[in-house]
Amino acid sequence: MSFNITVHFDNSRGLHNPHLLRWNDGSSLTDDLAPAGTDAFGVFYNLDVVRSEFRFKFKAGPGLHGPWEDDSLNRFYSWLAIGPSRIEPAAIWCKGDKAFVYDVEPRAPESISAEAFIAGLPLNPKVFIPDTDGRSGLGATVLADGTVLFGLYHPNAARVYVMGDFNDWQRPGVEHPDPSKFIELRLYRGYFNIPNLWLGVTDVAAPGHEYKFFIQGGVPGDHQGRYQKVAIDPYTRRFGPRFTENNCVIVDPTTFPWTDQHVHTPDPSQLILYELSIYGFTEGDPDIKAENRGTFRGVTERIHAGYFDLLGVTALCIMPLTEFPDLEGGGTLGYNPSVFCTVERDFGTPDDLRELVNAAHTKGLAVLLDQVFNHTGNDFNPLWQLILEHPHEENRPDEGGLYFNGSTPWGNRLATEKTDVQNMLIDACKLLITEYHFDGFRFDATHSDYMDHRLPLRLADEVKRLKPDALLVAENLPNQADLNRQGFDGYAQWCDPFH
């Protein structure tokens, strides 16, 4: 039994008289199809389909002489039988610069850039707007008028929606859809001056609400063969309380009453670090209130009690705080990160962390945070295949998409050689300085086997522009000289052999 499917093609690379060549694996037969017409998206072709999957590509004119698209743009499409009946697609869409096949029409980009769009919004100077490589608006940002800006970076998506408890988790494909509640984001030019930033402002969301993104296209197929994914926000500041759902939470960083305005970060020559684990520092200690043990509040209680007053240290160095997928405890120290702007929910709220930093500053203590930018944990990995760079990655279990490249002894290696991955990690540091008043960072395992040094060198420039006296320390066991930069502006080195 055959059916008809319409293939839409935007012909963005300007093939003259574009034809479609279709073939099936294991068969020598091919179809050479001329366009059946044009529409707002581009040209379209009518195919009679018998097999459940087929391959195709586009070329200029009929016959086998081309010119052809590059082989990297060979496209594959399949549709699935579900239960006793078949899902027979009516149309698919293709873009001239991507090998992806979309089962929804890709949204057209806006005429202005993300930077220009964000410039027209009522921004609050106390809220960090991601700005590495230009203002991107990524994450969930509370604006000065109480509305919320949502942003997701995805260069290969066709459409993106935000959903949450503020719109009854409505999005395309739910069991009882209510399109009046859908919140679709618009596509703007962003990194590399191409359309890849999805942004939208809504007045129905507010701090405390939970949310996720819904992505169509540029992601692995689901159990029904639809290229769509419910996704965690890589820029979320906090996760909700339910580990089974791991919903993101909108956070307003502006309500905390800071009192550290006149505190100055110490000179590096005066640094004496006290490294601590939030959990381990007060867990089980009888001199700490029971409800505060193993949390930010426990550390703050100990600071106020004068624990560090006579110790001689000038800075606290806190072990990693990015979300760990299970309850924090004695067997975890935070070195299996998942996303990089979060605050570990088991330790307390973002304001609890702000109170800790504020208390340390009022005691003359700087606060550094240990950052793990070389890998992510394997068990809870929201970035894994969040952005496919090519459709073939879907069926390659060792390829995690844009954010990953290879492995480390501890987990999947972050692709720190890529500019857009660097942007996310640098933004995370800027957020922590802006919204939590951190004085600097220690970076875990910066050996060039695990981390491309273009990241820490670029990060130092970006962070120092935001906070010229920021303290930067690199754990780099071979003491690689390039991280010293010019010496006075380089990284202090966490020198294990000194021990």
N, C-alpha and C positions, 0 to 999 in steps of 0.2 A: 504494500500500500504506500503510495507516494503522497506528498503534500507539497505545497508551495511556500517558499520562504523568500522574503525580500531582503536583499543585502544592500545596505546604505554605505556609501563611501564618500568622504569629504574631499578626496583628491587634493589634499593640501600641498602636495609637492608638484602639482601641475602636470601630470601625465597627459600627453595629447591623445585624445580619443581613447580614454581608459577602458580597457577590457578586463574581464575577470576570468582567470583560468582556475577551474575546479577539478580536483582529482581525489580518488580514494586509495587508501593503502591497499596494496596487493592487487591493484588493477592497472592495466595499461591504458584504460580509457580516460579521456579528459574532455571537459567542456570549455569552450572558448566563447564567452558571452559578451555581447555588446550591451551598453546601458539600455534599460527599458524606459528611462526618463530621468528627469532632474526634479529636485525639491529644494527646500531651504537648507538642508544639510549638505547636499551635493548631488551626485548621481546615484541611481539605484538600479539593481539587477533583480530579475525574477528567476529563481531557481526551483526546478522540480527535484525534490529530495526523496531518495528511496532509503539509503542507508542512514543509520543513526548518527554518523559522524562523517566529516569530510574535511579536506584541506583545500586552501585556495590562496591566490595572490593576485596582484594587479599588475598590468603592463600597458604600454602604449601601443594601441592598435591591435589588429587581429594577427593570428599566426604565432610562430615561435621565435621571432626575430627581435622582439622587444622594441625599445629598451624596457627592461624589467625592474621591478622593485628589488632591493637587496634581499638575499636569502634570509637575512635576520628578520624580515617582515613576513615570512611564510606564516599563514594563519591556520589555526585548527579550531573546528567547532564541533561540539557533540551535544546531543540532547538526550534526556533520560526518560525511561518508562517508570512511572510511579504507581504502584498498585496495579490494578487491572487495565488502566488506561494510560495512553501516552500523552506526554506534554509536547504539543507540536507548536514550535515557535512561529510567530507570524513575521518577525523581522529581527535583524541584527544590524549593528552599526560598526564601522571600522574607520580609523583615522589614518591618514597617510604617513604619519611619523611613528606609529606604534603597531606592534604585532598583536595587541589585545583585540579580542572580539567582545563587543558589549551587547548585552541583552536589554539595555535601555538606551535611549538616545542620549549621547553625551551633552551635557549642558554647555552652551556657548559662553566663552569668557566675557567678562565685563570690559568696557572700553577703557576704564582707568585702572591704575595699578593698586595693589594693596596699600602701598604707602600713601597714595592720594586718598583712598577711601578712609583709612584710619585717621588721617590728618583732619578730616571733617567731623570726627566723633568727639563727644565731651569727655576727654581723658582726665583721669585723676592722677596728679603727679606722685601720689604715694603708692600707686599701684604700678608694678612693673609691666611694661608692654614689651614683649620680646622684640629686640631691635638688631640682633646680629645679622649682618648682610641686609640691613633695611628693616624697618618696622614690619613685623609679620602678623601681629595680633593673635598668635597661636595660644591655645588653651581656653580658659573661661575667665574673662576679665570683667570685673565689675566697673562700670563707667560712672562718671560723676552724677548723672541723672538717675541712677538706680537701675538702668538697663544693663544687660549682660552681652558682651561681645564673645562669640564663640569662633574659634579658628582651628583648622586642621591642615597640615601640610600633606598633600597627596598628589604627586605629579601625574598619576596614571588612572585616577578615578574618573568615572563618568558623571556621577552625582554623589553628593554627600548631604546627610541630614543630621541634625542633633535631636536627641530625644531624652526625656527624663520624666521624673514624677510631676513636673510642671505642665506636661502635655499628655499625661497618661501613657507615656512611652509609645506614642503613636509614630509610625513610620510606614513606608510602603511594605506590604507583605505580611503585616500582622493579621491575626485571625479575624478581627473586626475593625478594619481600617476606617479612620475618620480623616479624610484628606484636609478638612478644615483645620485640623490640629497639627499637620505636618509642618516642620520647620526646616526648610531646605536652605542650605548655604549657597552662596554665589561664588563663582570662580574668578580670581584676580591674578594679574601678573605679580610674581614675587621673586623668589630666588632665580638667578640667572636671567631675569627679565622675561620669563615665560610663565604662562598660566599654571600655577601649582598651589596656590593658597586659597582655601575655601573659608569664607568668612560670612558671618551674619549676626545681626543684633536683634534681640528679642526683649520685650518687656514682661513676659510671663515667667521668666526664670529669676531666681534671687539667691543670695547666699544661703547655704544649707541644703539647697536642692541637689539631688543626685542626677547624673546624666551619663550618656555615652554617645558615640557617633555611630551612624549607619552609613556604610560605604557601598556603593554599587560600582563594580568594575575595578580592575587593577589589583584584585585580591583573589585568593583561591576560591574555587567553586564550593558551594555548600553541599549538603547531602542530597539536594535535588538538582544539582548541577547549575545552580544560579550563582553568578559571580557577585556575591554580596557578603558583607561581614559586619557584625556588631562589634565595635572596637572601643577600647579604652583610649582616653586622651593621653598622648605622650607627655603633655604639659600639665596634667592634673596636679593640683597642689595637695590633694588628699583623697583617700579612698573611704567609702562608706563602711559601716560596721560588719557587713555580711561578706564573709570570705568566699562563699559560693557564688556571689554575684560580682564583687569587686567593682561596684559602681563608682564613678568619679563624683566628687563633691565640689560645688562652687564655694570658694573661700573669699571673704572680704578682708584684706589685710590692713585696712585703714582704721579700724576701731581700737587698736591697742594703744594705751597711753604711754608712749616711750618717755623715759626721763634721762636718756644717755646722751643728750645733744652736745654736751661739753666734754665728752670722753674722747681721747685720742688714741689711735692704734700705736703701740710701742714700736720703736725702731727695731729692725731685725737683730741688731747687735745686743738688744736687751731681752731677747726671747729665751725663756725657760719654760718648756712645754710640759703640761701634765695631760697625758693621754688617758681617756676614760671611755668606757662603754656605758651608755645611758642605763641599760638594764643592770649590768654588773656592779655599778658604782654604789648603788643603794639597796640592791635586792637582798632581802632577809636581814637588813640591819635594824636592830631594836631601837636605835636612837632616831629613826625616821618614822613618821606616821605610816601606819600600815597601808593606807590607801595611796601613799605617794611612792612606795618602794618600787624600784625598777622603772621609774618614769621620769619625764622632764621635771615634774614637781618635786621629786625626791632630790634631784641635783640642786634645784633652786633652793630648797629648804636647807641643804647643807651649805650652800654659798652664804645664805643669810645668817647661818649659825656661826660663820667665821672660820670654817674649816680651812680655807686657803690663806687666811690673813697672815700667818707666820711661816708658811711653807716656803716662801721665796719664789714661787712660780709667777710668771707674768702672763701666761696664756693657757687656756684649756684647749685641748685638741680632741674633738668628739669623734668617735668612730661613726661609720656611715649611718645615715638616717633614712635613705631611700627605702621604699616599702619592701618588706620581706613577706612572701606569700603565706606564711603561717605565723602562729604566735611566737613573738620574740621570747627568748629564754636563755638559759645558761649555755646551750649548744650553738647559739648563733651570735655573730658579732656584726652582722650587716653587710658582709662582703659578697653577697649574691644579689645585686640590685636588679630592679625590674624597669622602672621609669625613674627619671632623674630630678623632677621638681617636687616630688612628694615628701611628706613628713610621715614617718612610721606611725600608724594609728595606735599601735600598742603602747607607745610612749606618751601619748597625749595629743592635744590639739595643736594646731599651728600657733595659737596664742600662748599655749603653755611653753612652747619653744621660745617664743619672743620674750616671755617673762624670764626664762633662764638666761638668755643673752643679755637682757637689760640688767638683771641682777649682777651678772659677772662684770659688766661694764662699770656699774656703780661701785664695784670693789676694785676697779683698776685692772681687771683681767680681760685680755683680748680673747676672742673665741674663734678658733679655726674648726673647719669641718673636713673630715676625711671623705674624699670623693673617689669612687671606683668607676673609671671611665674606660677600662680595658675590656670588660666583658659584662654579660648579664648572666643571671642564673638560668638554668635550663628548665626548671619545673614550672615556674610562673614567668612567662616571657611575653608580655603584651606586644612587644615590638616585632616579634617573629612573624615574618610574612605579612606584616601590616601593609607594606608597600612592595608589591612585586615589580621588579625592574623589567622582567620579560615573562611571558606566560609559561615558558618551560620550567621556571622555578617552582611552579605549583607541585610538580611531581618529583622534585629532587629534595629528599628529606634533609639533606645537609646544607641546603641553601635557604637562608632566612630572609631573603629580600634585601631591600636597600640598606637597612641598618647593620648588616652583618657581613663579615668576610673572614671565614676560617674559624679557628678555635684557639683556646688557651688551655692551660692545665686546669682552669677553674670553671670554664663554661664557654659559651659562644662569644667569639671575638667581635667587638664593635668595630665597624668600618670607619675608624678614625681618620683614614686618609681622604674621606669624602667631605666636601665642603658643607653639604646640607646636614650631615651627621654632626660635624663640628659645630654648626650653628646651634643645634639643639643643646649640646653639652655646655657650650659657652653661655647660652641663655640661662641654663640652670644655675650657673654660678652667679650671674648677674641678678637673677631673682632672689637668691639667698642673701646677697649683699643688700639689695634694695628693701626687701620686705622683712628680713630677719636680722639685719645689721651685722652679719658675719664679717669678721676682719680679714679672713683669708681662708686658704684651703691647703690641705695635704693631699697629694694625688697618689693613689695606690699603683704600684707596679707599672712604672713608666718606661721600663726597658723597651727599646725599639722593636724587640721581638713581639711585643704585645700591643704596642701603641705607636702609631705613626706620629713622629715628633712635630709634624706640622700642626697638630692639635695643641699641645702645650705651648708652643712658641706663639701661635696666633692667640691663644687664650690669654697669655700674659699681656699682650698688647691691648686686647679688648677690656680685660678686667682693670688694668692700670689706668685706662682712660676713664673708667667709671669711678674707680677708687684708687688714686695714685699711691696711697700708702698700704695697699692690700698686701698681705703676707702670703707668699706662695712657696710651698715645700713639695719636692718631688721625691717619692721613694724610688730611687734609681740605683740598684745595687752595683752595677758596673761603673757608676759615676760618669756617665757619658757627658762629655764636655759641652755639647751644643746647648744643653739646658741651662748652662750658666749665662748664656747670652753675652752681654758685655761685663758680666761680673756684678756690678752694682745693681743691675736691673734684672738679674736672673733668678733662677730657682735656688732656694736653699735645698741641700740634698740630704735625704733621710739615709744616713750612712750606716748600714747594718754592720760592716766590718769594724766600725769604731767600738761596737759593743764588746 
